[in-house]
Amino acid sequence: MVKDQQPKGRPFVSIFFDCCKVYNRIYKNKAGTHYVGWCPRCSRKISLKIGPGGTDDRMFFAR
């Protein structure tokens, strides 16, 4: 993808929830400050802060 193009759809990152051994997407909140979501099996909440510098990674692990 070219840097000046924005991805279509709602921004998300993928999370592997180690608690239940499942993947899920978590989505950017309305304020654009965090990615927020829950484990689809046990409802464990996760929040990833969006900060300056950031990362290009799209996959994370919740342990």
mmCIF file as Biopython writes it, N, C-alpha, C and O atoms, coordinates in Angstrom:
data_model
#
loop_
_atom_site.group_PDB
_atom_site.id
_atom_site.type_symbol
_atom_site.label_atom_id
_atom_site.label_alt_id
_atom_site.label_comp_id
_atom_site.label_asym_id
_atom_site.label_entity_id
_atom_site.label_seq_id
_atom_site.pdbx_PDB_ins_code
_atom_site.Cartn_x
_atom_site.Cartn_y
_atom_site.Cartn_z
_atom_site.occupancy
_atom_site.B_iso_or_equiv
_atom_site.auth_seq_id
_atom_site.auth_asym_id
_atom_site.pdbx_PDB_model_num
ATOM 1   N N  . MET A ? 1  ? 0.842   -1.169  0.000  1.0 0.0 1  A 1 
ATOM 2   C CA . MET A ? 1  ? 0.000   0.000   0.000  1.0 0.0 1  A 1 
ATOM 3   C C  . MET A ? 1  ? 0.889   1.234   0.000  1.0 0.0 1  A 1 
ATOM 4   O O  . MET A ? 1  ? 1.893   1.272   0.711  1.0 0.0 1  A 1 
ATOM 5   N N  . VAL A ? 2  ? 0.539   2.229   -0.774 1.0 0.0 2  A 1 
ATOM 6   C CA . VAL A ? 2  ? 1.271   3.480   -0.845 1.0 0.0 2  A 1 
ATOM 7   C C  . VAL A ? 2  ? 0.976   4.280   0.421  1.0 0.0 2  A 1 
ATOM 8   O O  . VAL A ? 2  ? -0.162  4.300   0.890  1.0 0.0 2  A 1 
ATOM 9   N N  . LYS A ? 3  ? 1.994   4.939   0.976  1.0 0.0 3  A 1 
ATOM 10  C CA . LYS A ? 3  ? 1.864   5.642   2.254  1.0 0.0 3  A 1 
ATOM 11  C C  . LYS A ? 3  ? 0.733   6.660   2.292  1.0 0.0 3  A 1 
ATOM 12  O O  . LYS A ? 3  ? 0.101   6.804   3.339  1.0 0.0 3  A 1 
ATOM 13  N N  . ASP A ? 4  ? 0.442   7.381   1.196  1.0 0.0 4  A 1 
ATOM 14  C CA . ASP A ? 4  ? -0.570  8.435   1.236  1.0 0.0 4  A 1 
ATOM 15  C C  . ASP A ? 4  ? -1.995  7.896   1.065  1.0 0.0 4  A 1 
ATOM 16  O O  . ASP A ? 4  ? -2.947  8.674   1.120  1.0 0.0 4  A 1 
ATOM 17  N N  . GLN A ? 5  ? -2.164  6.583   0.859  1.0 0.0 5  A 1 
ATOM 18  C CA . GLN A ? 5  ? -3.489  5.997   0.745  1.0 0.0 5  A 1 
ATOM 19  C C  . GLN A ? 5  ? -3.967  5.522   2.113  1.0 0.0 5  A 1 
ATOM 20  O O  . GLN A ? 5  ? -3.197  4.939   2.877  1.0 0.0 5  A 1 
ATOM 21  N N  . GLN A ? 6  ? -5.231  5.771   2.418  1.0 0.0 6  A 1 
ATOM 22  C CA . GLN A ? 6  ? -5.824  5.307   3.652  1.0 0.0 6  A 1 
ATOM 23  C C  . GLN A ? 6  ? -6.525  3.976   3.418  1.0 0.0 6  A 1 
ATOM 24  O O  . GLN A ? 6  ? -7.207  3.818   2.406  1.0 0.0 6  A 1 
ATOM 25  N N  . PRO A ? 7  ? -6.376  3.007   4.332  1.0 0.0 7  A 1 
ATOM 26  C CA . PRO A ? 7  ? -7.093  1.750   4.172  1.0 0.0 7  A 1 
ATOM 27  C C  . PRO A ? 7  ? -8.597  1.982   4.274  1.0 0.0 7  A 1 
ATOM 28  O O  . PRO A ? 7  ? -9.052  2.860   5.007  1.0 0.0 7  A 1 
ATOM 29  N N  . LYS A ? 8  ? -9.365  1.180   3.526  1.0 0.0 8  A 1 
ATOM 30  C CA . LYS A ? 8  ? -10.814 1.313   3.558  1.0 0.0 8  A 1 
ATOM 31  C C  . LYS A ? 8  ? -11.376 0.555   4.737  1.0 0.0 8  A 1 
ATOM 32  O O  . LYS A ? 8  ? -10.768 -0.400  5.220  1.0 0.0 8  A 1 
ATOM 33  N N  . GLY A ? 9  ? -12.531 0.976   5.198  1.0 0.0 9  A 1 
ATOM 34  C CA . GLY A ? 9  ? -13.180 0.293   6.313  1.0 0.0 9  A 1 
ATOM 35  C C  . GLY A ? 9  ? -12.736 0.833   7.660  1.0 0.0 9  A 1 
ATOM 36  O O  . GLY A ? 9  ? -12.003 1.818   7.743  1.0 0.0 9  A 1 
ATOM 37  N N  . ARG A ? 10 ? -13.185 0.182   8.693  1.0 0.0 10 A 1 
ATOM 38  C CA . ARG A ? 10 ? -12.901 0.587   10.063 1.0 0.0 10 A 1 
ATOM 39  C C  . ARG A ? 10 ? -11.522 0.082   10.497 1.0 0.0 10 A 1 
ATOM 40  O O  . ARG A ? 10 ? -11.236 -1.105  10.345 1.0 0.0 10 A 1 
ATOM 41  N N  . PRO A ? 11 ? -10.654 0.960   11.036 1.0 0.0 11 A 1 
ATOM 42  C CA . PRO A ? 11 ? -9.303  0.550   11.443 1.0 0.0 11 A 1 
ATOM 43  C C  . PRO A ? 11 ? -9.330  -0.484  12.573 1.0 0.0 11 A 1 
ATOM 44  O O  . PRO A ? 11 ? -10.077 -0.340  13.541 1.0 0.0 11 A 1 
ATOM 45  N N  . PHE A ? 12 ? -8.506  -1.526  12.437 1.0 0.0 12 A 1 
ATOM 46  C CA . PHE A ? 12 ? -8.434  -2.572  13.450 1.0 0.0 12 A 1 
ATOM 47  C C  . PHE A ? 12 ? -7.029  -3.145  13.514 1.0 0.0 12 A 1 
ATOM 48  O O  . PHE A ? 12 ? -6.219  -2.953  12.607 1.0 0.0 12 A 1 
ATOM 49  N N  . VAL A ? 13 ? -6.754  -3.859  14.614 1.0 0.0 13 A 1 
ATOM 50  C CA . VAL A ? 13 ? -5.566  -4.692  14.732 1.0 0.0 13 A 1 
ATOM 51  C C  . VAL A ? 13 ? -6.031  -6.070  15.174 1.0 0.0 13 A 1 
ATOM 52  O O  . VAL A ? 13 ? -7.111  -6.209  15.748 1.0 0.0 13 A 1 
ATOM 53  N N  . SER A ? 14 ? -5.224  -7.083  14.909 1.0 0.0 14 A 1 
ATOM 54  C CA . SER A ? 14 ? -5.547  -8.458  15.306 1.0 0.0 14 A 1 
ATOM 55  C C  . SER A ? 14 ? -4.867  -8.769  16.628 1.0 0.0 14 A 1 
ATOM 56  O O  . SER A ? 14 ? -3.722  -8.386  16.867 1.0 0.0 14 A 1 
ATOM 57  N N  . ILE A ? 15 ? -5.603  -9.474  17.482 1.0 0.0 15 A 1 
ATOM 58  C CA . ILE A ? 15 ? -5.100  -9.849  18.804 1.0 0.0 15 A 1 
ATOM 59  C C  . ILE A ? 15 ? -5.244  -11.351 18.979 1.0 0.0 15 A 1 
ATOM 60  O O  . ILE A ? 15 ? -6.290  -11.919 18.662 1.0 0.0 15 A 1 
ATOM 61  N N  . PHE A ? 16 ? -4.194  -12.000 19.484 1.0 0.0 16 A 1 
ATOM 62  C CA . PHE A ? 16 ? -4.311  -13.392 19.906 1.0 0.0 16 A 1 
ATOM 63  C C  . PHE A ? 16 ? -4.476  -13.374 21.413 1.0 0.0 16 A 1 
ATOM 64  O O  . PHE A ? 16 ? -3.564  -12.976 22.137 1.0 0.0 16 A 1 
ATOM 65  N N  . PHE A ? 17 ? -5.642  -13.805 21.891 1.0 0.0 17 A 1 
ATOM 66  C CA . PHE A ? 17 ? -5.920  -13.864 23.320 1.0 0.0 17 A 1 
ATOM 67  C C  . PHE A ? 17 ? -5.414  -15.195 23.853 1.0 0.0 17 A 1 
ATOM 68  O O  . PHE A ? 17 ? -6.005  -16.243 23.589 1.0 0.0 17 A 1 
ATOM 69  N N  . ASP A ? 18 ? -4.314  -15.150 24.608 1.0 0.0 18 A 1 
ATOM 70  C CA . ASP A ? 18 ? -3.702  -16.350 25.163 1.0 0.0 18 A 1 
ATOM 71  C C  . ASP A ? 18 ? -4.611  -17.018 26.188 1.0 0.0 18 A 1 
ATOM 72  O O  . ASP A ? 18 ? -4.512  -18.226 26.401 1.0 0.0 18 A 1 
ATOM 73  N N  . CYS A ? 19 ? -5.497  -16.252 26.829 1.0 0.0 19 A 1 
ATOM 74  C CA . CYS A ? 19 ? -6.395  -16.803 27.848 1.0 0.0 19 A 1 
ATOM 75  C C  . CYS A ? 19 ? -7.272  -17.916 27.279 1.0 0.0 19 A 1 
ATOM 76  O O  . CYS A ? 19 ? -7.525  -18.909 27.960 1.0 0.0 19 A 1 
ATOM 77  N N  . CYS A ? 20 ? -7.738  -17.761 26.040 1.0 0.0 20 A 1 
ATOM 78  C CA . CYS A ? 20 ? -8.642  -18.745 25.432 1.0 0.0 20 A 1 
ATOM 79  C C  . CYS A ? 20 ? -8.133  -19.289 24.104 1.0 0.0 20 A 1 
ATOM 80  O O  . CYS A ? 20 ? -8.831  -20.040 23.423 1.0 0.0 20 A 1 
ATOM 81  N N  . LYS A ? 21 ? -6.908  -18.905 23.740 1.0 0.0 21 A 1 
ATOM 82  C CA . LYS A ? 21 ? -6.281  -19.404 22.507 1.0 0.0 21 A 1 
ATOM 83  C C  . LYS A ? 21 ? -7.104  -19.090 21.252 1.0 0.0 21 A 1 
ATOM 84  O O  . LYS A ? 21 ? -7.314  -19.957 20.404 1.0 0.0 21 A 1 
ATOM 85  N N  . VAL A ? 22 ? -7.568  -17.830 21.144 1.0 0.0 22 A 1 
ATOM 86  C CA . VAL A ? 22 ? -8.356  -17.403 19.988 1.0 0.0 22 A 1 
ATOM 87  C C  . VAL A ? 22 ? -7.866  -16.048 19.485 1.0 0.0 22 A 1 
ATOM 88  O O  . VAL A ? 22 ? -7.284  -15.255 20.225 1.0 0.0 22 A 1 
ATOM 89  N N  . TYR A ? 23 ? -8.123  -15.813 18.201 1.0 0.0 23 A 1 
ATOM 90  C CA . TYR A ? 23 ? -7.836  -14.522 17.586 1.0 0.0 23 A 1 
ATOM 91  C C  . TYR A ? 23 ? -9.113  -13.705 17.514 1.0 0.0 23 A 1 
ATOM 92  O O  . TYR A ? 23 ? -10.213 -14.252 17.441 1.0 0.0 23 A 1 
ATOM 93  N N  . ASN A ? 24 ? -8.951  -12.384 17.537 1.0 0.0 24 A 1 
ATOM 94  C CA . ASN A ? 24 ? -10.077 -11.477 17.331 1.0 0.0 24 A 1 
ATOM 95  C C  . ASN A ? 24 ? -9.533  -10.147 16.836 1.0 0.0 24 A 1 
ATOM 96  O O  . ASN A ? 24 ? -8.357  -9.833  17.022 1.0 0.0 24 A 1 
ATOM 97  N N  . ARG A ? 25 ? -10.389 -9.383  16.215 1.0 0.0 25 A 1 
ATOM 98  C CA . ARG A ? 25 ? -10.034 -8.016  15.829 1.0 0.0 25 A 1 
ATOM 99  C C  . ARG A ? 25 ? -10.467 -7.077  16.943 1.0 0.0 25 A 1 
ATOM 100 O O  . ARG A ? 25 ? -11.499 -7.285  17.581 1.0 0.0 25 A 1 
ATOM 101 N N  . ILE A ? 26 ? -9.662  -6.033  17.172 1.0 0.0 26 A 1 
ATOM 102 C CA . ILE A ? 26 ? -10.109 -4.952  18.039 1.0 0.0 26 A 1 
ATOM 103 C C  . ILE A ? 26 ? -10.047 -3.678  17.208 1.0 0.0 26 A 1 
ATOM 104 O O  . ILE A ? 26 ? -9.162  -3.509  16.370 1.0 0.0 26 A 1 
ATOM 105 N N  . TYR A ? 27 ? -10.991 -2.792  17.453 1.0 0.0 27 A 1 
ATOM 106 C CA . TYR A ? 27 ? -11.180 -1.628  16.601 1.0 0.0 27 A 1 
ATOM 107 C C  . TYR A ? 27 ? -10.835 -0.330  17.318 1.0 0.0 27 A 1 
ATOM 108 O O  . TYR A ? 27 ? -10.889 -0.241  18.545 1.0 0.0 27 A 1 
ATOM 109 N N  . LYS A ? 28 ? -10.476 0.679   16.516 1.0 0.0 28 A 1 
ATOM 110 C CA . LYS A ? 28 ? -10.154 2.004   17.031 1.0 0.0 28 A 1 
ATOM 111 C C  . LYS A ? 28 ? -11.413 2.626   17.629 1.0 0.0 28 A 1 
ATOM 112 O O  . LYS A ? 28 ? -12.491 2.543   17.041 1.0 0.0 28 A 1 
ATOM 113 N N  . ASN A ? 29 ? -11.271 3.258   18.814 1.0 0.0 29 A 1 
ATOM 114 C CA . ASN A ? 29 ? -12.422 3.912   19.433 1.0 0.0 29 A 1 
ATOM 115 C C  . ASN A ? 29 ? -12.770 5.203   18.686 1.0 0.0 29 A 1 
ATOM 116 O O  . ASN A ? 29 ? -12.003 5.658   17.837 1.0 0.0 29 A 1 
ATOM 117 N N  . LYS A ? 30 ? -13.919 5.786   19.001 1.0 0.0 30 A 1 
ATOM 118 C CA . LYS A ? 30 ? -14.386 6.979   18.293 1.0 0.0 30 A 1 
ATOM 119 C C  . LYS A ? 30 ? -13.444 8.167   18.465 1.0 0.0 30 A 1 
ATOM 120 O O  . LYS A ? 30 ? -13.297 8.987   17.559 1.0 0.0 30 A 1 
ATOM 121 N N  . ALA A ? 31 ? -12.812 8.254   19.626 1.0 0.0 31 A 1 
ATOM 122 C CA . ALA A ? 31 ? -11.880 9.365   19.883 1.0 0.0 31 A 1 
ATOM 123 C C  . ALA A ? 31 ? -10.560 9.186   19.140 1.0 0.0 31 A 1 
ATOM 124 O O  . ALA A ? 31 ? -9.797  10.140  18.990 1.0 0.0 31 A 1 
ATOM 125 N N  . GLY A ? 32 ? -10.285 7.953   18.671 1.0 0.0 32 A 1 
ATOM 126 C CA . GLY A ? 32 ? -9.043  7.688   17.949 1.0 0.0 32 A 1 
ATOM 127 C C  . GLY A ? 32 ? -7.822  7.582   18.843 1.0 0.0 32 A 1 
ATOM 128 O O  . GLY A ? 32 ? -6.694  7.733   18.374 1.0 0.0 32 A 1 
ATOM 129 N N  . THR A ? 33 ? -8.035  7.322   20.136 1.0 0.0 33 A 1 
ATOM 130 C CA . THR A ? 33 ? -6.929  7.284   21.096 1.0 0.0 33 A 1 
ATOM 131 C C  . THR A ? 33 ? -6.477  5.874   21.453 1.0 0.0 33 A 1 
ATOM 132 O O  . THR A ? 33 ? -5.347  5.687   21.905 1.0 0.0 33 A 1 
ATOM 133 N N  . HIS A ? 34 ? -7.342  4.878   21.258 1.0 0.0 34 A 1 
ATOM 134 C CA . HIS A ? 34 ? -7.055  3.487   21.624 1.0 0.0 34 A 1 
ATOM 135 C C  . HIS A ? 34 ? -7.708  2.527   20.643 1.0 0.0 34 A 1 
ATOM 136 O O  . HIS A ? 34 ? -8.674  2.866   19.960 1.0 0.0 34 A 1 
ATOM 137 N N  . TYR A ? 35 ? -7.154  1.320   20.591 1.0 0.0 35 A 1 
ATOM 138 C CA . TYR A ? 35 ? -7.842  0.180   19.993 1.0 0.0 35 A 1 
ATOM 139 C C  . TYR A ? 35 ? -8.427  -0.583  21.172 1.0 0.0 35 A 1 
ATOM 140 O O  . TYR A ? 35 ? -7.708  -0.889  22.123 1.0 0.0 35 A 1 
ATOM 141 N N  . VAL A ? 36 ? -9.727  -0.898  21.128 1.0 0.0 36 A 1 
ATOM 142 C CA . VAL A ? 36 ? -10.406 -1.511  22.263 1.0 0.0 36 A 1 
ATOM 143 C C  . VAL A ? 36 ? -11.197 -2.724  21.794 1.0 0.0 36 A 1 
ATOM 144 O O  . VAL A ? 36 ? -11.831 -2.693  20.740 1.0 0.0 36 A 1 
ATOM 145 N N  . GLY A ? 37 ? -11.155 -3.804  22.593 1.0 0.0 37 A 1 
ATOM 146 C CA . GLY A ? 37 ? -11.930 -4.990  22.271 1.0 0.0 37 A 1 
ATOM 147 C C  . GLY A ? 37 ? -11.925 -5.977  23.408 1.0 0.0 37 A 1 
ATOM 148 O O  . GLY A ? 37 ? -11.351 -5.726  24.468 1.0 0.0 37 A 1 
ATOM 149 N N  . TRP A ? 38 ? -12.584 -7.129  23.177 1.0 0.0 38 A 1 
ATOM 150 C CA . TRP A ? 38 ? -12.754 -8.148  24.186 1.0 0.0 38 A 1 
ATOM 151 C C  . TRP A ? 38 ? -12.483 -9.524  23.601 1.0 0.0 38 A 1 
ATOM 152 O O  . TRP A ? 38 ? -12.672 -9.751  22.406 1.0 0.0 38 A 1 
ATOM 153 N N  . CYS A ? 39 ? -12.035 -10.444 24.458 1.0 0.0 39 A 1 
ATOM 154 C CA . CYS A ? 39 ? -11.885 -11.841 24.070 1.0 0.0 39 A 1 
ATOM 155 C C  . CYS A ? 39 ? -13.279 -12.373 23.736 1.0 0.0 39 A 1 
ATOM 156 O O  . CYS A ? 39 ? -14.216 -12.172 24.508 1.0 0.0 39 A 1 
ATOM 157 N N  . PRO A ? 40 ? -13.426 -13.048 22.597 1.0 0.0 40 A 1 
ATOM 158 C CA . PRO A ? 40 ? -14.753 -13.527 22.211 1.0 0.0 40 A 1 
ATOM 159 C C  . PRO A ? 40 ? -15.283 -14.673 23.075 1.0 0.0 40 A 1 
ATOM 160 O O  . PRO A ? 40 ? -16.470 -14.993 23.007 1.0 0.0 40 A 1 
ATOM 161 N N  . ARG A ? 41 ? -14.431 -15.288 23.878 1.0 0.0 41 A 1 
ATOM 162 C CA . ARG A ? 41 ? -14.886 -16.411 24.716 1.0 0.0 41 A 1 
ATOM 163 C C  . ARG A ? 41 ? -15.102 -16.016 26.169 1.0 0.0 41 A 1 
ATOM 164 O O  . ARG A ? 41 ? -16.148 -16.327 26.739 1.0 0.0 41 A 1 
ATOM 165 N N  . CYS A ? 42 ? -14.132 -15.333 26.785 1.0 0.0 42 A 1 
ATOM 166 C CA . CYS A ? 42 ? -14.244 -15.032 28.219 1.0 0.0 42 A 1 
ATOM 167 C C  . CYS A ? 42 ? -14.506 -13.547 28.503 1.0 0.0 42 A 1 
ATOM 168 O O  . CYS A ? 42 ? -14.660 -13.159 29.661 1.0 0.0 42 A 1 
ATOM 169 N N  . SER A ? 43 ? -14.556 -12.730 27.475 1.0 0.0 43 A 1 
ATOM 170 C CA . SER A ? 43 ? -14.847 -11.287 27.581 1.0 0.0 43 A 1 
ATOM 171 C C  . SER A ? 43 ? -13.756 -10.480 28.273 1.0 0.0 43 A 1 
ATOM 172 O O  . SER A ? 43 ? -14.021 -9.383  28.766 1.0 0.0 43 A 1 
ATOM 173 N N  . ARG A ? 44 ? -12.533 -11.006 28.318 1.0 0.0 44 A 1 
ATOM 174 C CA . ARG A ? 44 ? -11.408 -10.241 28.854 1.0 0.0 44 A 1 
ATOM 175 C C  . ARG A ? 44 ? -11.212 -9.001  27.981 1.0 0.0 44 A 1 
ATOM 176 O O  . ARG A ? 44 ? -11.122 -9.109  26.758 1.0 0.0 44 A 1 
ATOM 177 N N  . LYS A ? 45 ? -11.146 -7.827  28.608 1.0 0.0 45 A 1 
ATOM 178 C CA . LYS A ? 45 ? -11.017 -6.569  27.868 1.0 0.0 45 A 1 
ATOM 179 C C  . LYS A ? 45 ? -9.553  -6.252  27.612 1.0 0.0 45 A 1 
ATOM 180 O O  . LYS A ? 45 ? -8.684  -6.532  28.438 1.0 0.0 45 A 1 
ATOM 181 N N  . ILE A ? 46 ? -9.297  -5.653  26.436 1.0 0.0 46 A 1 
ATOM 182 C CA . ILE A ? 46 ? -7.956  -5.183  26.112 1.0 0.0 46 A 1 
ATOM 183 C C  . ILE A ? 46 ? -8.072  -3.804  25.472 1.0 0.0 46 A 1 
ATOM 184 O O  . ILE A ? 46 ? -9.017  -3.527  24.734 1.0 0.0 46 A 1 
ATOM 185 N N  . SER A ? 47 ? -7.099  -2.946  25.764 1.0 0.0 47 A 1 
ATOM 186 C CA . SER A ? 47 ? -7.050  -1.604  25.215 1.0 0.0 47 A 1 
ATOM 187 C C  . SER A ? 47 ? -5.598  -1.290  24.853 1.0 0.0 47 A 1 
ATOM 188 O O  . SER A ? 47 ? -4.706  -1.403  25.694 1.0 0.0 47 A 1 
ATOM 189 N N  . LEU A ? 48 ? -5.365  -0.898  23.607 1.0 0.0 48 A 1 
ATOM 190 C CA . LEU A ? 48 ? -4.027  -0.524  23.151 1.0 0.0 48 A 1 
ATOM 191 C C  . LEU A ? 48 ? -4.000  0.961   22.860 1.0 0.0 48 A 1 
ATOM 192 O O  . LEU A ? 48 ? -4.753  1.443   22.014 1.0 0.0 48 A 1 
ATOM 193 N N  . LYS A ? 49 ? -3.143  1.689   23.551 1.0 0.0 49 A 1 
ATOM 194 C CA . LYS A ? 49 ? -3.036  3.131   23.360 1.0 0.0 49 A 1 
ATOM 195 C C  . LYS A ? 49 ? -2.365  3.443   22.034 1.0 0.0 49 A 1 
ATOM 196 O O  . LYS A ? 49 ? -1.388  2.797   21.656 1.0 0.0 49 A 1 
ATOM 197 N N  . ILE A ? 50 ? -2.891  4.430   21.333 1.0 0.0 50 A 1 
ATOM 198 C CA . ILE A ? 50 ? -2.299  4.916   20.086 1.0 0.0 50 A 1 
ATOM 199 C C  . ILE A ? 50 ? -1.472  6.141   20.440 1.0 0.0 50 A 1 
ATOM 200 O O  . ILE A ? 50 ? -2.002  7.120   20.967 1.0 0.0 50 A 1 
ATOM 201 N N  . GLY A ? 51 ? -0.178  6.092   20.153 1.0 0.0 51 A 1 
ATOM 202 C CA . GLY A ? 51 ? 0.695   7.198   20.533 1.0 0.0 51 A 1 
ATOM 203 C C  . GLY A ? 51 ? 1.588   7.643   19.404 1.0 0.0 51 A 1 
ATOM 204 O O  . GLY A ? 51 ? 1.634   7.003   18.354 1.0 0.0 51 A 1 
ATOM 205 N N  . PRO A ? 52 ? 2.302   8.741   19.611 1.0 0.0 52 A 1 
ATOM 206 C CA . PRO A ? 52 ? 3.227   9.233   18.597 1.0 0.0 52 A 1 
ATOM 207 C C  . PRO A ? 52 ? 4.335   8.215   18.353 1.0 0.0 52 A 1 
ATOM 208 O O  . PRO A ? 52 ? 4.792   7.543   19.278 1.0 0.0 52 A 1 
ATOM 209 N N  . GLY A ? 53 ? 4.753   8.112   17.116 1.0 0.0 53 A 1 
ATOM 210 C CA . GLY A ? 53 ? 5.792   7.136   16.781 1.0 0.0 53 A 1 
ATOM 211 C C  . GLY A ? 53 ? 5.201   5.797   16.435 1.0 0.0 53 A 1 
ATOM 212 O O  . GLY A ? 53 ? 5.517   5.236   15.386 1.0 0.0 53 A 1 
ATOM 213 N N  . GLY A ? 54 ? 4.347   5.268   17.294 1.0 0.0 54 A 1 
ATOM 214 C CA . GLY A ? 54 ? 3.594   4.041   17.070 1.0 0.0 54 A 1 
ATOM 215 C C  . GLY A ? 54 ? 4.380   2.891   16.469 1.0 0.0 54 A 1 
ATOM 216 O O  . GLY A ? 54 ? 5.598   2.802   16.623 1.0 0.0 54 A 1 
ATOM 217 N N  . THR A ? 55 ? 3.661   2.010   15.782 1.0 0.0 55 A 1 
ATOM 218 C CA . THR A ? 55 ? 4.246   0.844   15.144 1.0 0.0 55 A 1 
ATOM 219 C C  . THR A ? 55 ? 3.433   0.499   13.906 1.0 0.0 55 A 1 
ATOM 220 O O  . THR A ? 55 ? 2.256   0.848   13.809 1.0 0.0 55 A 1 
ATOM 221 N N  . ASP A ? 56 ? 4.057   -0.180  12.973 1.0 0.0 56 A 1 
ATOM 222 C CA . ASP A ? 56 ? 3.351   -0.641  11.783 1.0 0.0 56 A 1 
ATOM 223 C C  . ASP A ? 56 ? 2.804   -2.053  11.972 1.0 0.0 56 A 1 
ATOM 224 O O  . ASP A ? 56 ? 2.155   -2.588  11.073 1.0 0.0 56 A 1 
ATOM 225 N N  . ASP A ? 57 ? 3.059   -2.662  13.132 1.0 0.0 57 A 1 
ATOM 226 C CA . ASP A ? 57 ? 2.578   -4.018  13.408 1.0 0.0 57 A 1 
ATOM 227 C C  . ASP A ? 57 ? 1.051   -4.053  13.425 1.0 0.0 57 A 1 
ATOM 228 O O  . ASP A ? 57 ? 0.409   -3.108  13.883 1.0 0.0 57 A 1 
ATOM 229 N N  . ARG A ? 58 ? 0.474   -5.141  12.927 1.0 0.0 58 A 1 
ATOM 230 C CA . ARG A ? 58 ? -0.977  -5.292  12.878 1.0 0.0 58 A 1 
ATOM 231 C C  . ARG A ? 58 ? -1.444  -6.498  13.686 1.0 0.0 58 A 1 
ATOM 232 O O  . ARG A ? 58 ? -2.645  -6.753  13.773 1.0 0.0 58 A 1 
ATOM 233 N N  . MET A ? 59 ? -0.500  -7.250  14.283 1.0 0.0 59 A 1 
ATOM 234 C CA . MET A ? 59 ? -0.824  -8.436  15.077 1.0 0.0 59 A 1 
ATOM 235 C C  . MET A ? 59 ? -0.159  -8.330  16.438 1.0 0.0 59 A 1 
ATOM 236 O O  . MET A ? 59 ? 1.030   -8.026  16.533 1.0 0.0 59 A 1 
ATOM 237 N N  . PHE A ? 60 ? -0.929  -8.584  17.497 1.0 0.0 60 A 1 
ATOM 238 C CA . PHE A ? 60 ? -0.416  -8.500  18.854 1.0 0.0 60 A 1 
ATOM 239 C C  . PHE A ? 60 ? -0.886  -9.699  19.658 1.0 0.0 60 A 1 
ATOM 240 O O  . PHE A ? 60 ? -1.812  -10.400 19.250 1.0 0.0 60 A 1 
ATOM 241 N N  . PHE A ? 61 ? -0.246  -9.942  20.809 1.0 0.0 61 A 1 
ATOM 242 C CA . PHE A ? 61 ? -0.594  -11.037 21.696 1.0 0.0 61 A 1 
ATOM 243 C C  . PHE A ? 61 ? -1.010  -10.476 23.045 1.0 0.0 61 A 1 
ATOM 244 O O  . PHE A ? 61 ? -0.306  -9.638  23.608 1.0 0.0 61 A 1 
ATOM 245 N N  . ALA A ? 62 ? -2.141  -10.925 23.571 1.0 0.0 62 A 1 
ATOM 246 C CA . ALA A ? 62 ? -2.605  -10.531 24.902 1.0 0.0 62 A 1 
ATOM 247 C C  . ALA A ? 62 ? -2.327  -11.693 25.840 1.0 0.0 62 A 1 
ATOM 248 O O  . ALA A ? 62 ? -2.927  -12.759 25.700 1.0 0.0 62 A 1 
ATOM 249 N N  . ARG A ? 63 ? -1.426  -11.499 26.793 1.0 0.0 63 A 1 
ATOM 250 C CA . ARG A ? 63 ? -1.054  -12.579 27.729 1.0 0.0 63 A 1 
ATOM 251 C C  . ARG A ? 63 ? -1.438  -12.240 29.117 1.0 0.0 63 A 1 
ATOM 252 O O  . ARG A ? 63 ? -1.203  -13.029 30.032 1.0 0.0 63 A 1 
#
